[in-house]
Amino acid sequence: MPTYKLKVNGKTHQVDAEPDTPLLWVLRDDLAMPGTKFGCGIAICGACTVHLNGNAIRSCSMPVSAIGSNEVTTIEGLSENGDHPLQKAWVEQDVAQCGYCQTGQIMNAAALLNKNPAPDDATIEEAMKGNICRCGTYVRIKNAIKTAAKA
Amino acid sequence: MTTKDISAESVAREFVTSHGRRQFLKASVASTGGLMVNFSWLGTASALSSNKDSSPFRLNAYLYVATDGEITAMVPNPEFGQNVMTSMPMILAEEMDANWSQINAKQAEYEPADFERQFTGGSQSIRRGWQSLRMAGASAKQLLIMAAAARWQVSTAQLTVKNSVVSHAATGNSATFGELAADAALMQLPQSIVLKANRDFNIIGQSQTNLEGQNIVTGKPLFGIDYTSEGMLIAGIVHAPAFGKTLSDADLTPIKNMPGIVDAFMVESTTPDYVKSYFDTSAFTRMVAIVGEKTWAVIKAKRAVKANWEGIETHTEKLNRFGTLTEITVPGDLENSAGHRKQMEALLNSDLPVLRQDGDPDKAFSTADKIIERTFFAPYLAHNTMEPMNFFANVTNEGVHVAGPLQAPAMISPWVAERIGVSQDKVRIEVTRMGGGFGRRAYSHYLVEAAAISAHVKRPVKLMYTREDDMTNGIYRPTYMVRFKAALNATNELIAYQVDGVGVPEHAVHGDRFPAGAVEHYLARGGAIDSNITTGAFRAPRSNFMGASEQAFLDEVAELAGQDPIDFRLALFSRAKNNPVGDKYDYDAERYAGVLKLVRQKSGWDTMPENTSKGVAAYYCHNSYAAHVVTTRVKRGLPQADKVYSAIDCGVVVNPIAAANMVQGAVVDAIGNAMFGEMTFTDGQPDKQNFNQYRMIRMDEAPSAIDVSFVKSSVDPTGLGEPPFPPMFASLANALYKQTGQRFYEQPFIHQLQKS
């Protein structure tokens, strides 16, 4: 089994894994970072969203062997104290219901704001439509993104 | 956000602490005075307080107070997003007069000795927990007051409590809950305690953000899928690919030799003599189990399994239906959605059993001026919770320890005890936060499967379903059809109404629901078709189809009558209230009308521009009333919901910010399922296995805004998770009619929209 050196949240971790192991399961099973969620396994629900060099990717469909020296950021590393403007807006506006998809939503939104600090509604919808919220909190998610963008 | 104050009881209530709880439940119905609770339930003896190690003092099963003032509020009901982890502590804190910032919520394990009805379903958590939570909070406060009175040698009547501080005005003495906790735990409750009057509430009714909010947005391990334990292995199952099939045999030697795999074997979740109860639904009780070190190895091994499947025989099964032993027929066929449709159409044209009849419907229809008849259809739905089914289990000689996401621990305890061969007191059920439920997790066969696998490998395991496992091993919303017939007289009054419902494996008709009581000649009938496809509760069971179809039908009847759809309904509620038909009907006509009036006002229904594509609908279920107005627009070539106005009467609203969230979520959920929701079967096999095939509503398809209003009320709280769901289907269908000129009789609407 090959060994990989992964840069996750600013630290380098050494992991033994089969090359085809999705990054999602390396994060959850090997690095004990449960904030990244499993939803579909086929990159279509967004629950497993993390950043690769600041871009949103679906970790369930990204083999560990393809990460290389790229920097991975998970919800655990999005902010030092859980106080990223998106996290604050999410809490203040009481976005979550069950909460399961929300780390993926936040990571996806954070990547959007990295690229576009003041997105309009259409841009937010286009960027966020890959993330399913089964509880239906979309209106609040959109409003929280707009609040965070202004922060 | 108000219309009128429907006053029931807003005075202080007294309850007696020294009687049996069951007596209390009876007594509270009979008298307005004493409300009694079981002393052991509120147990206060020092034996219950472990003060040696500075852990918090137990004032009763619900409330623990630490010396630093931190209060732990135990939440008996499982949390699946309905906000009990915040709203239940709010009720406790209210009666306790606690400082909200000192409250921590903790999900209780399944503890039938401490709590009753640890069940999340039927929109009943707050409604059924309301009195117990208030009494627990008030009792804890009383103990703290008594501790202060003893310390200062004054009477309890002279003490006041505010923000976790007990004060004695005459002497200026004061003490925090933390300072009093140790003494309070030794006090004996008095004979009776007074609950607050609603007008004195200062936590209930004030929005409090989610106590778990910060944990959610930072990805803390809250969910079953996050549960872990020393030495834990990961388990997966492979179940039959089709309903009507079961596992015959499998050569698992190659699987056992795969890297990272510890064991692979065949396992059964039931024992031959076990009589299933209502929530023990599971089609695939014989399966392949694979256990490995890590999730990915198990997923790969699952994909490599080559098993032989065989058809099941048509047979009967005993079913314990809440204490009544019944027998159900399980057909051995490989069923098809197209076949179900034909069966339902045939059954609709047969002589269906009568559920309710008023007057002489046949005669009324034969002499009516206008008659309208319409048939509605809805497919199976998969729940598709975002967190797939999973459960941790560790079966040892000491007993069964399970932990994970489930709605109904009491319902699964007997099955897992029987399967493992232990008594129920040897079953410990830890309840985690659920990544959605919607009814699906009331059926926790996956817990028993996890335990059976752990028992076999003699290791702690976490059973993980993939999305495909989850979607194809469903407890689906049944498929239904309903045919409505209405007759108008010469002055366009609704004089006769007939509802015939069928479904697989149940029909959805409630005979005594609206418009029963409001129509002179009324007939309700229903019939069902046996199936081997497992079905169960899905957010507002049966109501989700009846509300969707009846309220769309009435829109068309109102149009035929040449009346505004709100006016048309209000006239019917007026009839039901002032001159009801028949012995009974199961709604409050005034409250029903109240939500329509409120939504009319809030949406500006009467002053919207003439060409607005708008729809309205209202429904009553799970003890609450909901109405929606929706406008539609065309976005990227497809009509869709734009702005939604919701009016709700659910009695006292405990936590407005979360209650509004729940309504908004129900609106989006309903629009999503109305537009896209559909599971079909071919030869017993679910045609959709993942979200690339099963279309879910996305952000760009959700309304632009959802404005929620609550009827101001002092009626004890009733349900909220389910009631807003059913009428949203219909208000959307009614608005789409204005938008497209077409009526929508078949869910999901997307098929018809894409054709036109």
Interface residues (C-beta under 8 A of the other chain):
Chain A: M1 A17 E18 D20 T21 P22 W25 R28 D29 D30 A32 M33 P34 G35 T36 K37 F38 G39 C40 G41 I42 I44 C45 A47 T74 I75 E76 G82 L86 Q87 W90 V91 E92 D94 V95 A96 Q97 C98 G99 Y100 C101 Q102 T103 I106 D121 I124 E125 E126 M128 K129 G130 N131 I132 C133 R134 C135 G136 T137 Y138 V139 R140 I141 K142
Chain B: F80 G81 Q82 N83 S207 T209 N210 E212 G213 Q214 I216 V217 T218 G219 K220 P221 L222 F223 I225 D226 T228 I234 P259 G260 K294 T295 W296 A297 I299 N384 T385 M386 E387 P388 R433 M434 G435 G436 G437 F438 M464 T466 R467 E468 I657 A658 N661 M662 Q664 G665 A666 V667 V668 D669 G672 N690 F691 N692 M696 I697 R698 M699 D700 A702 P703 S704 A705 I706
